Amino acid sequence: MPDMRKLLDWYDAHRRDLPWRVNGGETPDPYRVWLSEIMLQQTTVTTVRDYFDRFLSRWPTVHALAAAPLEAVLTEWAGLGYYARARNLHKCARIVSTELNGRFPATPKALQTLPGIGPYTAAAVAAIAFDRPAPVLDGNIERVSARLFAIGEPLPQARKILRPLAGQLIDNRRPGDTAQALMDLGAMICIPRTPRCGDCPLADDCAAHNQAIAGSLPRRPARKQTPTRRAAAFWLERAHDGAVYFETRPAKGLLGGMLGLPCSPWENSSRNGKPDDPEAVSHHAPVRGTWQKVPGEVSHIFTHFRLRLTVYRCRLETGLPDTGHWIVPAAFPQRPLPTLMRKIAAHVLNPEHDPQ
């Protein structure tokens, strides 16, 4: 079994300086720990730093976040992706603020009853915020554990083996620090492909290092080719002020609850035709009008597919939709527009693409 005292000594000397962490001996703020862990789901530390600082500056407590309008939260979240996280973040804050008197539960089981908190996040918050000996298994700890114990089973199947092994690594005197130390070791030393075993405090106890196979673990299935979906997006301008028409997307699904331009279905099928098929355009456009194709296309990668959009532009003064949202381009930064919609705006508003 690895000597975790070596890891904790290394952590005390080399820990990352992160805005949601506290110095040794200080008590962590569960709100900051929870906020950071929700943001860090499928997102890098580098990306999260600025978002975390902005959120904390605007909503320094769970009560402040709970009192915020959802649209304001979505606007600050725009660009982080996986927008269901933001909606669940807001729901969770309201429950903690109003039903739990502002106090987060301390155990993984109780934390998992809250919106947006799954097994990993519950374990991380319990360990880091409340010093509970909960086995945390993020991507970094997954990699460290697979190498320490030389687990050859490929992911994701290996997780059923790695979770109890990660639990064995907990130093019960400092559970929260153990979790963060393992995260830092994976981020700084036990990195993918080319681990820096010569700098690792656990190298002598690492089965993969001793077998000279650390760089090949954890094993992963062959990467599947990313499929491509195509669709048409419709940029409808109001003639007298240049405001653009947006709809609120359905609460469930990709970009759920966010503002979006009207689009044809995101798929390739004979039923819907090609994005540049005039019949398909007339079928899915929000109003009748002279729709002009914007040269080029917009490409965006989601988790499981690439989306390629052909954009059509129309400028009208009458016959406009009486629902939805009309937003002038100058106000785009203040509204909850996801990255995809901002890409479309940049594509359309580029003068060399202006069809007029």
C-alpha positions as CSV (number, residue, x, y, z in Angstrom):
1,M,0.0,0.0,0.0
2,P,1.4,3.4,-0.9
3,D,2.7,5.6,2.0
4,M,0.3,8.5,1.8
5,R,2.4,10.5,4.3
6,K,4.9,11.0,1.5
7,L,2.1,12.3,-0.8
8,L,0.9,14.7,1.9
9,D,4.4,16.0,2.6
10,W,4.7,16.6,-1.2
11,Y,1.3,18.3,-1.2
12,D,2.2,20.6,1.7
13,A,5.2,21.8,-0.3
14,H,3.8,21.9,-3.9
15,R,0.0,22.3,-3.7
16,R,-1.6,24.3,-6.5
17,D,-2.8,27.8,-5.5
18,L,-6.5,27.7,-6.5
19,P,-9.1,30.4,-5.6
20,W,-11.5,27.9,-4.0
21,R,-8.8,26.4,-1.7
22,V,-7.8,27.5,1.8
23,N,-4.4,27.5,3.4
24,G,-3.4,24.8,5.8
25,G,-5.3,25.0,9.1
26,E,-8.2,27.1,7.7
27,T,-11.7,25.8,7.5
28,P,-13.0,25.4,3.9
29,D,-16.2,27.2,2.9
30,P,-18.6,24.5,1.6
31,Y,-20.2,27.0,-0.8
32,R,-16.9,27.7,-2.5
33,V,-16.0,24.0,-2.6
34,W,-19.4,23.1,-4.1
35,L,-19.4,26.0,-6.6
36,S,-15.9,25.0,-7.8
37,E,-16.8,21.3,-8.1
38,I,-19.9,22.0,-10.2
39,M,-17.9,24.2,-12.5
40,L,-15.1,21.7,-12.8
41,Q,-17.3,19.0,-14.1
42,Q,-15.9,18.2,-17.6
43,T,-14.1,21.6,-17.6
44,T,-10.5,22.5,-17.0
45,V,-9.1,24.4,-14.0
46,T,-7.7,27.0,-16.3
47,T,-11.1,27.7,-17.8
48,V,-12.9,27.7,-14.4
49,R,-10.7,30.2,-12.6
50,D,-12.1,33.3,-14.2
51,Y,-15.7,32.1,-14.0
52,F,-15.3,31.2,-10.3
53,D,-13.9,34.6,-9.5
54,R,-16.8,36.4,-11.3
55,F,-19.5,34.2,-9.7
56,L,-18.0,34.7,-6.2
57,S,-17.6,38.5,-6.7
58,R,-21.3,38.8,-7.8
59,W,-22.8,36.1,-5.4
60,P,-20.4,35.7,-2.5
61,T,-22.8,33.4,-0.5
62,V,-25.3,30.7,-1.3
63,H,-28.1,33.0,-0.2
64,A,-27.0,35.6,-2.8
65,L,-26.9,33.0,-5.5
66,A,-30.3,31.7,-4.6
67,A,-31.8,35.2,-4.8
68,A,-30.3,35.8,-8.3
69,P,-32.5,35.6,-11.3
70,L,-31.9,32.4,-13.3
71,E,-31.2,34.5,-16.5
72,A,-28.4,36.3,-14.7
73,V,-26.8,33.0,-13.6
74,L,-27.1,31.6,-17.1
75,T,-25.5,34.8,-18.5
76,E,-22.5,34.5,-16.2
77,W,-22.3,30.8,-17.1
78,A,-22.3,31.4,-20.8
79,G,-19.2,29.8,-22.4
80,L,-18.7,27.1,-19.7
81,G,-21.0,24.7,-21.6
82,Y,-23.2,21.9,-20.2
83,Y,-25.8,24.4,-19.3
84,A,-27.9,21.9,-17.2
85,R,-25.2,22.4,-14.6
86,A,-26.1,26.1,-14.3
87,R,-29.8,25.4,-13.9
88,N,-29.1,22.8,-11.3
89,L,-26.6,25.1,-9.6
90,H,-29.4,27.6,-9.2
91,K,-31.9,25.0,-8.0
92,C,-29.5,23.6,-5.5
93,A,-28.6,27.1,-4.1
94,R,-32.3,27.8,-3.6
95,I,-32.9,24.5,-1.7
96,V,-29.8,25.0,0.5
97,S,-30.7,28.7,1.2
98,T,-34.4,28.2,1.9
99,E,-34.8,24.7,3.2
100,L,-31.4,24.0,4.8
101,N,-30.8,27.5,6.3
102,G,-27.7,28.0,4.1
103,R,-25.9,24.9,5.2
104,F,-24.8,22.2,2.9
105,P,-25.1,18.6,4.1
106,A,-21.9,17.0,5.2
107,T,-22.2,13.4,3.9
108,P,-22.1,12.1,0.4
109,K,-25.5,10.4,0.8
110,A,-27.2,13.6,1.8
111,L,-25.4,15.7,-0.8
112,Q,-26.6,13.5,-3.5
113,T,-30.2,14.4,-2.8
114,L,-29.5,17.9,-4.1
115,P,-29.9,18.9,-7.8
116,G,-26.8,18.5,-9.9
117,I,-24.8,16.6,-7.3
118,G,-23.8,13.1,-8.4
119,P,-21.6,10.5,-6.7
120,Y,-18.3,12.1,-7.6
121,T,-19.3,15.7,-6.7
122,A,-20.9,14.5,-3.4
123,A,-17.7,12.7,-2.4
124,A,-15.5,15.6,-3.4
125,V,-17.6,18.2,-1.4
126,A,-17.8,15.8,1.6
127,A,-14.1,15.2,1.6
128,I,-12.8,18.7,0.9
129,A,-15.4,20.8,2.7
130,F,-16.1,18.6,5.7
131,D,-13.0,16.3,5.9
132,R,-15.1,13.2,5.5
133,P,-13.2,10.0,4.3
134,A,-15.1,9.7,1.1
135,P,-13.5,8.1,-2.0
136,V,-13.1,10.8,-4.7
137,L,-12.5,9.6,-8.2
138,D,-12.1,12.4,-10.7
139,G,-10.0,12.0,-13.9
140,N,-6.7,12.7,-12.2
141,I,-7.3,10.3,-9.3
142,E,-8.6,7.7,-11.7
143,R,-5.2,7.9,-13.6
144,V,-3.1,7.9,-10.4
145,S,-5.0,4.9,-8.9
146,A,-4.8,2.9,-12.1
147,R,-1.0,3.4,-12.1
148,L,-0.4,2.8,-8.4
149,F,-2.2,-0.5,-8.6
150,A,-1.3,-1.4,-12.2
151,I,-5.0,-1.9,-13.2
152,G,-5.0,-3.1,-16.8
153,E,-8.8,-3.1,-17.2
154,P,-9.8,-0.4,-19.7
155,L,-12.0,2.5,-18.8
156,P,-14.8,3.0,-18.2
157,Q,-15.2,-0.6,-17.0
158,A,-12.2,-0.2,-14.7
159,R,-14.0,2.4,-12.5
160,K,-15.7,-0.4,-10.5
161,I,-12.2,-1.5,-9.5
162,L,-10.7,1.9,-9.1
163,R,-13.4,3.3,-6.7
164,P,-12.7,1.0,-3.8
165,L,-8.9,1.3,-4.4
166,A,-9.2,5.1,-4.3
167,G,-10.9,4.6,-0.9
168,Q,-7.9,2.7,0.4
169,L,-5.7,5.6,-0.4
170,I,-7.5,8.0,2.0
171,D,-5.4,9.1,5.0
172,N,-8.1,9.4,7.7
173,R,-6.1,12.0,9.5
174,R,-6.4,14.4,6.5
175,P,-9.1,13.1,4.2
176,G,-9.8,16.4,2.4
177,D,-6.1,17.0,1.8
178,T,-5.6,13.5,0.6
179,A,-8.2,14.0,-2.1
180,Q,-6.7,17.3,-3.2
181,A,-3.2,15.9,-3.1
182,L,-4.2,13.1,-5.4
183,M,-5.8,15.6,-7.7
184,D,-2.7,17.7,-7.8
185,L,-0.4,14.7,-8.3
186,G,-2.4,13.7,-11.3
187,A,-2.5,17.3,-12.7
188,M,1.2,18.0,-12.1
189,I,3.2,14.8,-12.0
190,C,1.2,11.7,-12.9
191,I,0.1,13.3,-16.2
192,P,-1.2,11.4,-19.3
193,R,1.2,9.7,-21.7
194,T,4.5,11.0,-20.2
195,P,4.3,10.8,-16.4
196,R,7.1,12.5,-14.5
197,C,7.9,9.5,-12.3
198,G,11.2,10.9,-11.3
199,D,9.4,13.7,-9.4
200,C,6.7,11.5,-7.9
201,P,6.6,11.0,-4.1
202,L,4.8,7.7,-4.6
203,A,7.1,6.2,-7.4
204,D,8.6,3.6,-5.1
205,D,5.2,2.3,-4.3
206,C,3.8,2.5,-7.8
207,A,3.2,-0.9,-9.4
208,A,3.0,0.6,-12.9
209,H,6.2,2.5,-12.5
210,N,8.0,-0.6,-11.2
211,Q,6.7,-2.5,-14.2
212,A,7.6,0.3,-16.6
213,I,4.1,0.6,-17.9
214,A,2.9,3.8,-16.3
215,G,2.6,5.7,-19.6
216,S,0.2,3.1,-21.0
217,L,-2.3,3.3,-18.1
218,P,-5.1,3.7,-17.6
219,R,-6.1,1.9,-20.8
220,R,-8.9,3.4,-22.9
221,P,-11.1,2.0,-25.7
222,A,-10.3,3.1,-29.2
223,R,-11.6,6.6,-29.9
224,K,-14.7,6.6,-32.0
225,Q,-14.9,8.9,-35.0
226,T,-16.9,12.0,-34.1
227,P,-20.1,12.1,-36.2
228,T,-21.2,15.3,-37.9
229,R,-24.7,16.7,-37.8
230,R,-25.9,19.5,-40.1
231,A,-28.7,22.1,-39.8
232,A,-29.8,25.5,-40.8
233,A,-29.8,28.5,-38.4
234,F,-32.0,31.5,-39.0
235,W,-30.9,35.1,-38.3
236,L,-34.0,37.3,-38.4
237,E,-33.4,41.0,-38.0
238,R,-36.0,43.7,-37.2
239,A,-35.5,46.4,-39.8
240,H,-35.9,49.5,-37.7
241,D,-33.4,48.8,-35.0
242,G,-31.4,45.7,-36.1
243,A,-32.6,43.6,-33.2
244,V,-32.2,39.8,-33.7
245,Y,-34.9,37.2,-32.9
246,F,-34.1,34.6,-30.3
247,E,-36.1,31.8,-28.8
248,T,-35.8,30.1,-25.4
249,R,-34.7,26.6,-26.1
250,P,-36.5,23.7,-24.4
251,A,-35.4,23.1,-20.8
252,K,-34.2,19.6,-21.5
253,G,-31.6,18.8,-24.1
254,L,-28.5,20.5,-25.4
255,L,-28.3,24.2,-24.5
256,G,-31.5,23.7,-22.5
257,G,-33.2,26.9,-21.3
258,M,-30.7,29.1,-23.1
259,L,-31.4,31.7,-25.8
260,G,-31.0,30.4,-29.3
261,L,-31.6,31.2,-32.9
262,P,-34.4,29.2,-34.6
263,C,-32.8,26.2,-36.3
264,S,-33.8,23.2,-38.3
265,P,-33.3,19.8,-36.6
266,W,-29.7,19.0,-35.9
267,E,-29.5,15.9,-38.0
268,N,-28.9,14.5,-41.5
269,S,-32.1,12.8,-42.8
270,S,-34.0,12.7,-46.0
271,R,-37.1,13.9,-44.2
272,N,-35.6,17.2,-43.3
273,G,-33.4,17.6,-46.4
274,K,-30.1,19.3,-46.6
275,P,-29.5,22.6,-44.8
276,D,-29.2,24.5,-48.1
277,D,-32.3,22.8,-49.6
278,P,-34.8,25.7,-50.3
279,E,-37.7,23.5,-49.3
280,A,-36.1,22.6,-46.0
281,V,-35.3,26.3,-45.4
282,S,-38.9,27.4,-46.0
283,H,-40.2,24.6,-43.8
284,H,-38.1,25.5,-40.7
285,A,-37.7,29.3,-41.1
286,P,-39.5,31.2,-38.3
287,V,-41.3,33.5,-40.8
288,R,-41.8,33.9,-44.5
289,G,-39.3,36.2,-46.2
290,T,-36.3,36.5,-48.4
291,W,-33.8,34.3,-46.7
292,Q,-30.2,34.9,-47.9
293,K,-27.5,32.3,-47.3
294,V,-24.5,33.7,-45.3
295,P,-21.3,32.6,-47.0
296,G,-19.4,29.8,-45.2
297,E,-20.7,27.9,-42.2
298,V,-20.4,27.7,-38.4
299,S,-18.8,24.6,-36.8
300,H,-19.1,23.7,-33.1
301,I,-18.1,20.5,-31.3
302,F,-20.3,19.1,-28.6
303,T,-19.4,16.1,-26.5
304,H,-20.5,13.4,-28.9
305,F,-20.8,15.1,-32.3
306,R,-19.8,18.0,-34.4
307,L,-22.4,20.5,-35.6
308,R,-22.1,22.3,-38.9
309,L,-24.6,25.1,-39.4
310,T,-25.5,26.9,-42.6
311,V,-26.8,30.4,-41.6
312,Y,-29.6,32.3,-43.4
313,R,-30.3,35.9,-42.8
314,C,-33.5,37.9,-43.3
315,R,-34.4,41.5,-42.5
316,L,-38.1,42.5,-42.1
317,E,-40.3,45.1,-40.5
318,T,-43.7,43.4,-40.7
319,G,-44.9,39.9,-40.2
320,L,-42.6,39.3,-37.3
321,P,-43.1,36.7,-34.5
322,D,-44.9,38.0,-31.5
323,T,-43.1,35.7,-29.1
324,G,-39.5,35.1,-28.3
325,H,-36.8,37.8,-27.6
326,W,-35.6,40.7,-29.7
327,I,-32.0,41.6,-28.8
328,V,-29.8,44.2,-30.4
329,P,-26.3,43.0,-31.0
330,A,-24.8,45.6,-28.6
331,A,-26.7,43.8,-25.8
332,F,-25.5,40.3,-26.7
333,P,-22.7,40.3,-24.0
334,Q,-25.3,40.9,-21.3
335,R,-27.6,38.1,-22.3
336,P,-27.3,34.3,-21.7
337,L,-26.1,33.4,-25.2
338,P,-24.2,30.1,-25.4
339,T,-20.9,29.9,-27.2
340,L,-22.6,28.4,-30.3
341,M,-24.9,31.4,-30.7
342,R,-22.0,33.8,-30.1
343,K,-20.1,32.0,-32.9
344,I,-23.1,32.5,-35.2
345,A,-23.3,36.2,-34.3
346,A,-19.6,36.7,-35.1
347,H,-20.1,34.8,-38.4
348,V,-23.0,37.0,-39.5
349,L,-21.8,40.3,-38.3
350,N,-18.4,40.0,-39.9
351,P,-18.6,42.7,-42.6
352,E,-17.1,40.5,-45.4
353,H,-20.0,38.1,-44.8
354,D,-22.7,40.8,-44.9
355,P,-25.1,39.8,-47.7
356,Q,-26.1,43.4,-48.0
